[in-house]
Amino acid sequence: MFQSFPNPVGLDGFEFVEFCAPERGVLEPVFQALGFTHVARHRSKDVDLWRQGDINLIANYEPGSPAAFFAAEHGPSVCGMAFRVRDAHKAWDEVMARGAEAVEIRTGPMELRLPAIRGIGGAVVYLVDRYGDALSIYDIDFDYLPGVDRHPQGAGLKLIDHLTHNVYAGRMAHWAAHYERIFNFREIRYFDIKGEYTGLTSKAMTAPDGLIRIPLNEEGKAGGGQIEEFLRAYNGEGIQHIAFLCDDLIATWDRLQALGVPFMTPPPDAYYEMLEERLPGHGEPVEALASRGILLDGSTEDGDPRLLLQIFSQTMVGPVFFEFIQRKRDEGFGEGNFTALFKSMEREQMRKGVLADEKAGA
């Protein structure tokens, strides 16, 4: 059970994730494959709103905006995210007093001015206090498309569970301290994952509301691993993957697969043969999990299962990929799967020749 702690900024979950690309035609097929619907266009900017469940994705093509500069540097990527706050004015004063860097966002007549600060890799973090039953930012700044379902259920994705960031070696502690200082985040997990050739370390940070979770990854060994590969492909630090929460991962997988989501190579058969040994009495349909490549983690101690089902896509927006999660009272990040997943990604690097090339040149 999550234990809350002081919440001076008044955080209350994710409001949206903002994407960018140098031109249209890259993001839209990805959003469609994930089950999102284009529901609205900004009234004065070249910005689109895509939605599924309670998840809002923004595609920002506005010339001269921070998103445009981000796209020029990083290509198709995740250029920002919005945190819900109870009072944007109070939140702004608080984060400024805590040393945040302000970002100027141009607005037109009768538009909301969303407070914004600089985040990891130059991405923007917006502060939004219009949400829920009140008049939302979308009701004010966007026009809904005629006849569109404003709250589509899509493939069954409901919420943003977490956003994982990759940072340069030696920078993880810096960015963890940044989230602690600005928003009063706390570290709730620490991982040190070692593959045969490479490794990574990760700090999982959570906000005081328990709804905003941001794991931070950095390279754990001499280099040439998947974090370094991401940083080169992305041209800097940034969001590595976005995790979406659903109620029934098997059914959601079937919908996503039909829509064309390319999933990561499944683990070997031995992974599923060992599930009962690792999680005795878990009660999950092993054949159904194995046929889809879905991973299972958690605990079954004292006959009280706390389980996490998860699966990852291949990269879909530049080097960015997606994770799909079903939580059955487990609030972890699949720690038991991390090493197996890391080694499978390492094998994929070897298959592509990336890791072999790095080691040959070492």
C-alpha positions as CSV (number, residue, x, y, z in Angstrom):
1,M,0.0,0.0,0.0
2,F,1.3,3.4,-0.9
3,Q,2.1,5.7,2.0
4,S,1.6,9.4,1.2
5,F,4.0,12.1,2.3
6,P,4.0,15.9,2.1
7,N,2.7,17.2,-1.2
8,P,3.7,20.9,-1.3
9,V,3.0,21.3,-5.1
10,G,-0.4,19.6,-4.9
11,L,0.3,16.9,-7.5
12,D,-2.6,14.8,-8.6
13,G,-1.5,12.5,-11.4
14,F,-0.6,12.8,-15.1
15,E,-2.8,15.0,-17.3
16,F,-1.2,14.3,-20.7
17,V,2.0,13.3,-22.5
18,E,3.2,15.5,-25.4
19,F,4.8,14.1,-28.6
20,C,6.5,15.9,-31.4
21,A,7.9,15.0,-34.9
22,P,9.5,17.0,-37.7
23,E,6.4,16.3,-39.9
24,R,3.1,14.6,-39.7
25,G,2.6,10.9,-40.6
26,V,4.9,9.4,-38.0
27,L,3.0,9.7,-34.8
28,E,-0.5,9.2,-36.1
29,P,-0.1,5.5,-37.1
30,V,1.5,4.8,-33.7
31,F,-1.4,6.3,-31.8
32,Q,-3.9,4.4,-33.9
33,A,-2.1,1.1,-33.4
34,L,-2.3,1.8,-29.6
35,G,-6.0,2.2,-29.8
36,F,-6.2,6.0,-29.5
37,T,-8.7,8.2,-31.3
38,H,-8.1,11.7,-32.7
39,V,-10.7,13.6,-30.8
40,A,-9.9,17.3,-31.1
41,R,-7.7,20.0,-32.7
42,H,-6.3,23.1,-31.0
43,R,-8.3,26.2,-31.8
44,S,-5.2,28.2,-33.0
45,K,-2.2,26.0,-33.0
46,D,-1.1,23.0,-35.0
47,V,-1.8,20.6,-32.1
48,D,-4.0,17.5,-31.9
49,L,-5.5,15.6,-29.0
50,W,-5.7,11.8,-29.0
51,R,-7.5,10.0,-26.3
52,Q,-8.2,6.5,-24.8
53,G,-9.7,5.9,-21.4
54,D,-8.3,8.6,-19.1
55,I,-5.1,9.0,-21.2
56,N,-4.5,12.1,-23.2
57,L,-1.8,12.3,-25.8
58,I,-0.8,15.6,-27.5
59,A,0.8,15.7,-31.0
60,N,2.4,19.2,-31.2
61,Y,3.5,20.4,-34.7
62,E,3.3,24.1,-33.9
63,P,6.2,26.0,-35.6
64,G,8.5,28.0,-33.3
65,S,7.2,26.1,-30.2
66,P,9.4,24.2,-27.7
67,A,8.0,21.0,-29.3
68,A,9.3,22.1,-32.7
69,F,12.8,22.8,-31.4
70,F,12.7,19.5,-29.5
71,A,11.7,17.6,-32.7
72,A,14.5,19.3,-34.7
73,E,17.0,18.0,-32.1
74,H,15.6,14.6,-31.3
75,G,13.3,13.6,-34.2
76,P,10.0,11.9,-33.4
77,S,10.0,11.8,-29.6
78,V,8.2,12.6,-26.3
79,C,8.8,16.3,-25.7
80,G,6.7,17.0,-22.6
81,M,4.3,15.8,-19.9
82,A,1.7,17.5,-17.8
83,F,1.2,17.0,-14.0
84,R,-2.2,17.7,-12.5
85,V,-2.1,20.1,-9.6
86,R,-4.8,21.4,-7.3
87,D,-3.9,25.0,-7.8
88,A,-1.6,26.0,-10.7
89,H,-0.8,29.5,-9.3
90,K,0.2,28.0,-5.9
91,A,2.1,25.2,-7.6
92,W,4.0,27.7,-9.8
93,D,5.1,29.8,-6.8
94,E,6.2,26.6,-5.0
95,V,8.3,25.1,-7.8
96,M,9.9,28.5,-8.6
97,A,10.8,28.8,-4.9
98,R,12.3,25.3,-5.1
99,G,14.6,26.3,-8.0
100,A,12.7,25.1,-11.2
101,E,13.6,26.6,-14.6
102,A,10.7,28.4,-16.2
103,V,9.7,27.7,-19.9
104,E,7.9,30.4,-21.9
105,I,4.9,29.0,-23.8
106,R,3.4,31.4,-26.3
107,T,-0.4,31.7,-26.1
108,G,-3.0,33.4,-28.2
109,P,-6.1,35.4,-27.3
110,M,-8.6,33.6,-25.0
111,E,-6.2,30.7,-24.5
112,L,-5.1,29.2,-21.2
113,R,-1.5,30.0,-20.2
114,L,-0.2,26.7,-18.7
115,P,2.7,27.2,-16.3
116,A,5.7,25.1,-17.5
117,I,9.2,24.3,-16.3
118,R,12.2,22.5,-17.8
119,G,12.5,18.8,-17.2
120,I,15.0,16.0,-18.2
121,G,16.7,16.5,-21.5
122,G,15.0,19.9,-22.0
123,A,11.5,18.4,-22.1
124,V,8.7,20.6,-20.8
125,V,6.7,19.8,-17.6
126,Y,3.3,21.6,-17.6
127,L,1.2,22.3,-14.5
128,V,-2.5,21.8,-15.1
129,D,-5.3,22.5,-12.6
130,R,-8.3,22.3,-14.9
131,Y,-9.4,18.7,-15.0
132,G,-11.9,16.2,-13.8
133,D,-15.6,17.4,-13.7
134,A,-14.6,21.0,-14.1
135,L,-14.1,22.8,-17.4
136,S,-10.9,21.1,-18.7
137,I,-8.1,22.6,-20.7
138,Y,-9.4,20.7,-23.7
139,D,-12.9,22.3,-23.4
140,I,-11.3,25.7,-23.5
141,D,-8.4,25.4,-26.0
142,F,-9.6,22.7,-28.3
143,D,-12.4,22.0,-30.7
144,Y,-13.8,18.5,-30.6
145,L,-14.2,16.8,-34.0
146,P,-17.8,16.4,-35.2
147,G,-19.4,13.1,-34.2
148,V,-16.3,11.8,-32.4
149,D,-16.6,9.8,-29.1
150,R,-14.9,12.1,-26.6
151,H,-14.1,9.3,-24.3
152,P,-13.2,6.3,-26.4
153,Q,-12.3,3.0,-24.7
154,G,-9.9,1.9,-27.5
155,A,-7.9,-1.2,-26.7
156,G,-8.7,-1.0,-23.0
157,L,-5.8,1.2,-21.8
158,K,-7.0,3.3,-18.9
159,L,-4.2,5.3,-17.2
160,I,-0.6,6.3,-17.5
161,D,1.1,4.1,-15.0
162,H,4.7,5.5,-15.3
163,L,7.2,7.2,-17.6
164,T,10.7,5.8,-17.6
165,H,13.6,8.2,-18.4
166,N,17.1,7.3,-19.6
167,V,19.9,9.6,-18.5
168,Y,23.7,9.8,-19.0
169,A,25.9,7.7,-16.8
170,G,26.5,9.6,-13.5
171,R,23.4,11.7,-13.9
172,M,20.8,9.5,-12.3
173,A,21.5,10.9,-8.8
174,H,21.3,14.5,-10.2
175,W,17.8,13.9,-11.7
176,A,16.6,12.0,-8.7
177,A,17.6,15.0,-6.6
178,H,15.8,17.3,-9.0
179,Y,12.5,15.5,-8.6
180,E,13.0,15.4,-4.9
181,R,13.8,19.1,-4.7
182,I,11.1,20.5,-7.1
183,F,8.2,18.1,-6.4
184,N,9.1,16.2,-3.2
185,F,9.4,12.8,-5.0
186,R,10.8,9.9,-3.1
187,E,12.8,6.9,-4.2
188,I,10.6,3.7,-3.8
189,R,12.8,1.2,-5.7
190,Y,16.4,0.7,-6.7
191,F,17.6,-1.8,-9.2
192,D,21.1,-2.9,-10.3
193,I,20.6,-5.1,-13.3
194,K,23.6,-7.0,-14.7
195,G,23.6,-8.7,-18.0
196,E,26.4,-10.9,-19.4
197,Y,28.1,-7.9,-21.1
198,T,26.4,-4.8,-19.9
199,G,24.1,-3.5,-17.1
200,L,22.0,-0.7,-15.9
201,T,21.0,0.9,-12.6
202,S,17.5,2.4,-12.0
203,K,15.9,4.5,-9.3
204,A,12.1,4.4,-9.3
205,M,10.8,7.8,-8.1
206,T,7.2,8.5,-7.0
207,A,5.3,11.7,-6.3
208,P,3.6,12.4,-3.0
209,D,0.2,11.6,-4.6
210,G,1.4,8.1,-5.5
211,L,0.0,8.5,-9.1
212,I,3.1,10.0,-10.8
213,R,5.9,7.4,-11.0
214,I,9.2,8.1,-12.9
215,P,11.9,5.5,-13.0
216,L,15.4,6.8,-14.0
217,N,17.8,4.6,-15.8
218,E,21.6,5.0,-16.4
219,E,24.2,2.7,-17.9
220,G,25.6,0.4,-15.2
221,K,28.8,-0.9,-16.8
222,A,31.6,0.3,-19.1
223,G,29.2,1.3,-21.9
224,G,27.8,-0.1,-25.2
225,G,24.5,-1.2,-23.5
226,Q,20.9,-0.4,-24.3
227,I,20.9,2.8,-22.3
228,E,23.8,4.2,-24.3
229,E,22.2,3.0,-27.5
230,F,19.0,4.9,-26.6
231,L,21.0,8.1,-25.8
232,R,22.8,8.0,-29.1
233,A,19.6,7.3,-31.1
234,Y,17.7,9.9,-29.2
235,N,20.5,12.5,-29.2
236,G,20.3,13.0,-25.5
237,E,18.4,12.2,-22.3
238,G,14.7,11.6,-22.4
239,I,11.7,9.4,-22.0
240,Q,12.5,5.8,-22.9
241,H,9.1,4.3,-22.5
242,I,5.5,5.0,-21.4
243,A,3.6,2.4,-19.4
244,F,-0.2,2.2,-19.8
245,L,-2.4,0.5,-17.2
246,C,-5.3,-1.8,-18.2
247,D,-7.8,-4.1,-16.4
248,D,-7.3,-7.2,-18.5
249,L,-3.9,-7.5,-20.2
250,I,-4.7,-10.7,-22.2
251,A,-7.8,-9.0,-23.8
252,T,-5.9,-5.8,-24.3
253,W,-3.0,-7.7,-25.9
254,D,-5.4,-9.3,-28.4
255,R,-6.8,-5.9,-29.4
256,L,-3.4,-4.3,-29.7
257,Q,-2.1,-7.2,-31.7
258,A,-5.0,-6.9,-34.1
259,L,-4.3,-3.1,-34.4
260,G,-0.7,-3.8,-35.4
261,V,1.4,-3.2,-32.3
262,P,4.8,-4.9,-32.7
263,F,5.6,-6.6,-29.4
264,M,9.0,-7.3,-28.1
265,T,10.5,-10.8,-28.7
266,P,8.9,-13.1,-26.1
267,P,11.0,-14.8,-23.4
268,P,12.1,-18.4,-23.9
269,D,9.8,-21.3,-23.0
270,A,11.8,-21.9,-19.8
271,Y,10.5,-18.6,-18.4
272,Y,7.0,-20.0,-18.4
273,E,8.1,-23.5,-17.3
274,M,9.6,-21.9,-14.2
275,L,6.6,-19.6,-13.3
276,E,5.1,-22.1,-10.8
277,E,8.4,-22.5,-9.1
278,R,9.0,-18.8,-8.9
279,L,5.4,-17.8,-8.0
280,P,3.7,-20.9,-6.6
281,G,-0.1,-20.8,-6.7
282,H,-0.2,-17.7,-8.8
283,G,-3.4,-18.9,-10.6
284,E,-2.7,-17.2,-13.9
285,P,-3.4,-19.0,-17.3
286,V,0.2,-19.9,-18.2
287,E,-0.6,-21.0,-21.8
288,A,-2.4,-17.8,-22.5
289,L,0.5,-15.8,-21.1
290,A,3.1,-17.8,-23.0
291,S,1.3,-17.6,-26.4
292,R,1.3,-13.8,-26.0
293,G,4.7,-13.3,-24.4
294,I,3.2,-11.7,-21.3
295,L,5.5,-11.5,-18.3
296,L,4.3,-12.3,-14.7
297,D,5.9,-10.9,-11.5
298,G,4.9,-10.3,-7.9
299,S,4.6,-12.4,-4.8
300,T,2.5,-15.3,-3.6
301,E,3.8,-15.6,-0.1
302,D,1.3,-16.9,2.5
303,G,-1.1,-17.8,-0.3
304,D,-1.9,-14.2,-0.9
305,P,-1.0,-13.4,-4.5
306,R,0.1,-9.9,-5.4
307,L,0.7,-10.0,-9.1
308,L,1.9,-7.8,-12.0
309,L,1.4,-8.7,-15.7
310,Q,3.4,-6.7,-18.2
311,I,4.5,-6.7,-21.8
312,F,6.5,-4.3,-23.9
313,S,6.3,-3.1,-27.5
314,Q,9.2,-2.8,-29.8
315,T,10.4,0.8,-30.4
316,M,7.6,2.8,-32.1
317,V,8.5,6.5,-31.9
318,G,12.2,6.8,-32.7
319,P,13.8,4.7,-29.9
320,V,10.8,5.1,-27.6
321,F,8.6,2.1,-26.8
322,F,5.5,1.3,-24.7
323,E,4.7,-0.9,-21.8
324,F,1.3,-2.5,-21.0
325,I,0.5,-3.4,-17.4
326,Q,-2.2,-5.1,-15.4
327,R,-1.8,-4.7,-11.6
328,K,-3.4,-7.2,-9.2
329,R,-2.5,-5.5,-6.0
330,D,1.3,-5.4,-6.8
331,E,2.7,-1.9,-7.0
332,G,6.2,-2.8,-8.2
333,F,7.7,-2.4,-11.7
334,G,8.3,-6.1,-12.5
335,E,11.6,-6.3,-10.6
336,G,11.6,-10.1,-10.9
337,N,11.4,-9.8,-14.6
338,F,14.0,-7.0,-15.0
339,T,17.0,-9.3,-15.3
340,A,15.3,-11.6,-17.7
341,L,14.0,-8.7,-19.8
342,F,17.4,-7.0,-19.7
343,K,19.2,-10.1,-20.9
344,S,16.6,-10.6,-23.7
345,M,17.2,-7.0,-24.8
346,E,20.9,-7.6,-24.7
347,R,20.5,-10.6,-26.9
348,E,18.5,-8.4,-29.3
349,Q,21.4,-6.0,-29.4
350,M,23.7,-8.9,-30.2
351,R,21.4,-10.0,-33.0
352,K,21.4,-6.6,-34.5
353,G,25.2,-6.4,-34.2
354,V,25.1,-3.3,-32.0
355,L,26.6,-4.9,-28.9
356,A,29.1,-7.1,-30.9
357,D,30.3,-4.0,-32.8
358,E,30.8,-2.1,-29.5
359,K,32.7,-4.9,-27.9
360,A,34.9,-5.6,-31.0
361,G,35.9,-1.9,-31.0
362,A,36.6,-1.8,-27.3
